[in-house]
């Protein structure tokens, strides 16, 4: 079957309320008045962050997820449609609010979150099975966040297996504490691309050495490409058993404003590279460049650039 879409993004679709600058190096405490900049409201969550990043890089993208039947649900759906993302798989629910996050950002761009799961709590295996037809139309699916989808994670491995059976390759993104190791471990054999952040991977495994984390994932049955995102230290990837590639980070093309969505942007750029026929190292550099662009804007998508502008950032790094 000819695939209509390059990648389907599935999972959390969130509205982010951004507050900055907030002095996160000390407790906010009770009864304080903090003088901050104007409140900014943007889309967030994997569906929006990665979906918009992939569209900026020229991919054909569809979405599957849940929002509330409210103002913010319409805000998210409209934003995705305006970017050219297919939203026929994005459904709204009555009597539950759209997922939302308050994002507190300090002067360095680091963040602290206050998250309301809302409609995303209703995303479960039955919902995915009802939408398998959407997955069959896409070459790849990016699913997440594991750690913030309580209705889906207990059946994660079964869901991923069924998605793969449609002929769709699967990438999984994590957030928060990275999710339960029990659920992740059973799902690893059905994941083609899995690259959590170092903090998420350490929380899952209890291991502080990135190479040790990769070895542990392999021992749990990981068959696809695995890796660990390490921020300014770059990314370590294992495309196959016993193989490791170290990929540097890419310098931001402007001042760092907000690191929200950088991990999603890395994975979006990486998959865009794979879909364009680049090798793993080249794709990881494109991911790093996409993340570098992301952090120059407020929210997860304002700093993103098109493929040519993003690729230009790594021309001096490519071998």
Secondary structure, DSSP 8 states (H G I E B T S, - for coil): ---SEEEEEEE--EEEEEEE---TTS---SS--------EEEEEHHHHHHHHHHHHTT--EEEEEEEESSHHHHHHHHHHHHTT-EEEEEEEETTS---EEEEEE-TTS-EEEEEE-GGGGG--HHHHHHTHHHHTTEEEEEEEEETS-HHHHTTHHHHHHHHHTTT-EEEEEE-TT---HHHHHHHGGG-SEEEEEHHHHHHHH----HHHHHHHHHHTT--SEEEEE-GGG-EEEESSTT--EEE-----SS-----TTHHHHHHHHHHHHHHTT--HHHHHHHHHHHHHHHTTSSTTTTT---HHHHHHTTTTT--
